[in-house]
Amino acid sequence: MCLTAYSTPIAKLVDKHCDLVLVGDSVGMVVHGLPSTVGVTMDMMVMHGQAVRRGVKNALLLVDLPFGSYEESPEQAFRNAARLMAETGASAVKLEGGVHMADTIAYLTARSIPVVGHIGLTPQAVNSFGGYKVQGRGAHGEKVLADAKAVADAGAFAVVLEKVPEVLAKRITMAIDIPTIGIGASSSCDGQILVIDDMLGMFTDFAPKFAKRYAELAHEADSAIEGYAKDVRARTFPGPEHVYSDAPKPAPTGTEG
């Protein structure tokens, strides 16, 4: 069971229930308002990784390698993965890509960097895909299956399957020896992950098909903020119970002996 987290308070909540907590590069979109994950930087991942580390005591902490931090060469990937782990206390890193990233995954795992793969829809490649489209339908499923096998053979200890058909997710899960973690890939996967903001309903303008909303916190927050604004404008907040008297507090009395 996995969820993303980007801050210490949320990390404390998810740590009580999750086996794995991901500091995802989705932070760029859900926290920083970027149009995609492409603009996320190493410094952003380090900052949010450190915040989440302070709240995670039991779950495995996983941090995403952002776009441009690992594609150039295995050596570049190692430098940045080592930095993420050293500066955040993460136990592993996640990177996107299948067959073409197998050599990099093997290079990292051979140097004591645990890796989780990510195939199917890989958001960092959204510009190549032409949008956030389902991957692996029909004959295209063979490519995604090959990606899964390559990631597993290279030494990744798990792989995220994003936005692939259920039948393909089942094939992949049966074909490889490492756990599959689904996001929009059906219950045929060994585990599931969601972006915490999607699951909690923090947005009102967009809801992915694959993200079940377990709360509608955006509506509750909007109502609370509206109530606060009304009270302030009506001068009913702060009330007497929210202000301090200038009378000194009585000194505590000791026990007479």
BAMARNU-817725 format. One record per residue (C-alpha): residue number from 1; x, y, z. Coordinates in pm, whole numbers, plus 50000, padded with zeros to 5 digits. Each point is the difference from the previous one (the first is absolute). Layout:
BEGIN
(node NUM (X Y Z))
...
This chain:
BEGIN
(node 1 (50000 50000 50000))
(node 2 (50157 50327 49889))
(node 3 (49920 50370 49993))
(node 4 (50190 50314 49914))
(node 5 (50092 50263 50258))
(node 6 (50170 50338 49966))
(node 7 (49993 50145 50353))
(node 8 (50071 49891 50357))
(node 9 (49638 50010 50129))
(node 10 (49868 49789 49711))
(node 11 (50297 49765 50030))
(node 12 (49911 49933 50364))
(node 13 (49646 49908 49900))
(node 14 (50086 49768 49711))
(node 15 (50287 49837 50190))
(node 16 (49747 49841 50237))
(node 17 (49830 49810 49717))
(node 18 (50240 49961 49706))
(node 19 (50279 49756 49921))
(node 20 (50166 50247 49765))
(node 21 (49987 50380 49986))
(node 22 (50102 50169 49673))
(node 23 (50124 50354 49973))
(node 24 (49884 50024 49640))
(node 25 (50096 50257 49743))
(node 26 (49624 50054 49982))
(node 27 (50083 50255 50271))
(node 28 (50073 50241 49715))
(node 29 (49639 49990 49886))
(node 30 (49802 49954 50321))
(node 31 (50207 50228 50227))
(node 32 (50185 50241 49772))
(node 33 (49737 50038 49727))
(node 34 (50222 49894 49709))
(node 35 (49827 49879 49681))
(node 36 (50194 49670 50005))
(node 37 (50279 49826 50192))
(node 38 (50262 50109 49745))
(node 39 (50087 50317 50191))
(node 40 (50074 49826 50329))
(node 41 (50359 50041 50122))
(node 42 (50237 49802 50218))
(node 43 (49987 50275 50262))
(node 44 (49620 49969 50018))
(node 45 (50022 49623 50045))
(node 46 (50263 50036 50271))
(node 47 (49796 50261 50189))
(node 48 (49678 49799 49995))
(node 49 (50188 49675 50066))
(node 50 (50149 50149 50315))
(node 51 (49658 50119 50115))
(node 52 (49843 49658 49948))
(node 53 (50292 49823 50166))
(node 54 (49922 50191 50321))
(node 55 (49655 49844 50005))
(node 56 (50076 49646 49883))
(node 57 (50112 49757 50269))
(node 58 (49880 49660 49880))
(node 59 (49928 49995 49625))
(node 60 (50261 49969 49728))
(node 61 (50078 50349 49868))
(node 62 (50035 50025 49623))
(node 63 (50092 50319 49810))
(node 64 (49962 50072 49629))
(node 65 (50295 50095 49784))
(node 66 (49871 50305 49807))
(node 67 (50010 50054 49626))
(node 68 (50350 50067 49868))
(node 69 (50179 49861 50306))
(node 70 (50071 49647 49874))
(node 71 (49940 49964 49625))
(node 72 (50339 50128 49882))
(node 73 (50207 49710 50133))
(node 74 (50016 49739 50276))
(node 75 (50267 50211 50167))
(node 76 (49773 50303 50010))
(node 77 (49723 49782 50141))
(node 78 (50229 49869 50273))
(node 79 (50114 50347 50107))
(node 80 (49646 50127 50034))
(node 81 (49859 49683 50155))
(node 82 (50281 49999 50255))
(node 83 (49928 50365 50078))
(node 84 (49629 49933 50050))
(node 85 (50065 49711 50234))
(node 86 (50272 50178 50197))
(node 87 (49811 50328 50042))
(node 88 (49649 49864 50060))
(node 89 (50060 49670 50176))
(node 90 (49798 49817 49734))
(node 91 (50037 49624 49973))
(node 92 (49962 49990 49621))
(node 93 (49943 50207 49687))
(node 94 (49748 49969 49717))
(node 95 (50067 50074 49635))
(node 96 (49792 49982 49684))
(node 97 (50070 49785 49695))
(node 98 (50029 49638 49896))
(node 99 (50235 49838 49751))
(node 100 (50196 50319 49932))
(node 101 (50062 50053 50373))
(node 102 (50100 49641 50083))
(node 103 (50373 50068 49988))
(node 104 (49958 50295 50236))
(node 105 (49793 49796 50245))
(node 106 (50264 49724 49995))
(node 107 (50274 50258 50056))
(node 108 (49820 50144 50301))
(node 109 (49907 49671 50163))
(node 110 (50357 49873 49959))
(node 111 (50108 50304 50205))
(node 112 (49758 49952 50290))
(node 113 (49724 50232 49873))
(node 114 (49666 49816 50033))
(node 115 (49776 50089 49704))
(node 116 (49628 49990 49924))
(node 117 (49915 50017 49630))
(node 118 (49706 50181 49841))
(node 119 (49852 49897 49664))
(node 120 (49684 50039 49796))
(node 121 (49903 50364 50014))
(node 122 (50315 50177 50116))
(node 123 (49900 50361 50078))
(node 124 (50348 50142 49941))
(node 125 (49960 49893 49635))
(node 126 (49656 50158 49962))
(node 127 (50124 50222 49716))
(node 128 (50104 49692 49802))
(node 129 (49673 49819 50071))
(node 130 (49790 50297 49894))
(node 131 (49812 50007 50328))
(node 132 (49906 49780 50292))
(node 133 (49873 49709 49790))
(node 134 (49949 49635 50086))
(node 135 (50305 49797 49896))
(node 136 (50025 49641 49878))
(node 137 (49668 49941 49832))
(node 138 (49986 49716 49747))
(node 139 (50328 49913 49834))
(node 140 (50173 50288 50181))
(node 141 (49977 49790 50316))
(node 142 (50303 49798 49888))
(node 143 (50222 50306 50035))
(node 144 (49881 50069 50353))
(node 145 (50046 49633 50090))
(node 146 (50355 50014 49865))
(node 147 (50060 50312 50210))
(node 148 (49882 49819 50312))
(node 149 (50226 49702 49937))
(node 150 (50297 50227 49932))
(node 151 (49946 50194 50324))
(node 152 (49970 49680 50200))
(node 153 (50303 49838 49838))
(node 154 (50206 50315 50064))
(node 155 (49950 49965 50374))
(node 156 (49709 50228 50095))
(node 157 (49820 49869 50309))
(node 158 (49655 50121 49887))
(node 159 (49839 50173 49704))
(node 160 (49716 50252 49973))
(node 161 (49751 49933 49719))
(node 162 (49814 50318 49909))
(node 163 (49690 50028 49785))
(node 164 (50015 49665 49821))
(node 165 (49710 49766 49916))
(node 166 (49898 49745 50263))
(node 167 (50083 49702 49780))
(node 168 (50353 50130 49947))
(node 169 (50052 50070 50369))
(node 170 (49903 49641 50073))
(node 171 (50241 49866 49736))
(node 172 (50287 50207 50136))
(node 173 (49931 49907 50363))
(node 174 (50005 49631 49908))
(node 175 (50307 50032 49776))
(node 176 (50250 50165 50237))
(node 177 (50129 49907 50344))
(node 178 (49994 50347 50156))
(node 179 (49689 50169 50143))
(node 180 (49789 50217 49772))
(node 181 (49848 50318 50144))
(node 182 (49702 50126 49808))
(node 183 (49868 50349 49938))
(node 184 (49723 49975 49746))
(node 185 (50103 49638 49936))
(node 186 (49727 49802 50181))
(node 187 (50001 49778 50308))
(node 188 (50198 49739 49806))
(node 189 (50317 50169 50125))
(node 190 (50168 49892 50321))
(node 191 (49953 50343 50158))
(node 192 (49847 50341 49937))
(node 193 (50111 50361 50021))
(node 194 (49809 50327 49971))
(node 195 (50093 50365 50019))
(node 196 (49886 50110 50345))
(node 197 (49833 50316 49869))
(node 198 (49791 49798 49753))
(node 199 (49892 49752 50266))
(node 200 (49904 50271 50248))
(node 201 (49812 50206 49740))
(node 202 (50218 50308 50035))
(node 203 (49906 50117 49649))
(node 204 (49659 50096 49865))
(node 205 (50091 50048 49634))
(node 206 (50148 49661 49909))
(node 207 (49968 49640 50116))
(node 208 (50190 49717 49826))
(node 209 (49782 49702 49904))
(node 210 (50223 49765 50198))
(node 211 (50003 50204 50323))
(node 212 (49724 49910 50244))
(node 213 (49921 50293 50225))
(node 214 (49980 49900 50364))
(node 215 (49926 50358 50110))
(node 216 (49906 50337 49853))
(node 217 (50235 50222 50196))
(node 218 (49999 50279 49742))
(node 219 (49630 50059 50064))
(node 220 (50047 49984 50376))
(node 221 (50295 50239 49987))
(node 222 (49809 50241 49777))
(node 223 (49710 50001 50244))
(node 224 (50230 50054 50297))
(node 225 (50183 50288 49829))
(node 226 (49668 50159 49902))
(node 227 (49884 49979 50362))
(node 228 (50320 50157 50126))
(node 229 (49977 50284 49749))
(node 230 (49639 50073 50099))
(node 231 (50083 50004 50372))
(node 232 (50296 50234 49953))
(node 233 (49801 50241 49785))
(node 234 (49711 49991 50249))
(node 235 (50249 50053 50285))
(node 236 (49871 49693 50182))
(node 237 (50347 49845 49988))
(node 238 (50204 50014 50210))
(node 239 (49748 49965 50281))
(node 240 (50054 50035 50374))
(node 241 (50127 49642 50023))
(node 242 (50276 50074 49749))
(node 243 (50157 50306 50166))
(node 244 (50231 50051 50298))
(node 245 (49933 50199 50315))
(node 246 (50263 50240 50132))
(node 247 (49940 49874 50354))
(node 248 (50296 49794 50120))
(node 249 (49948 49630 50042))
(node 250 (49976 49898 50365))
(node 251 (50317 49834 50122))
(node 252 (49967 49627 50057))
(node 253 (49951 49908 50364))
(node 254 (50231 49747 50158))
(node 255 (49906 49724 50240))
(node 256 (50021 50116 50362))
(node 257 (50203 49774 50225))
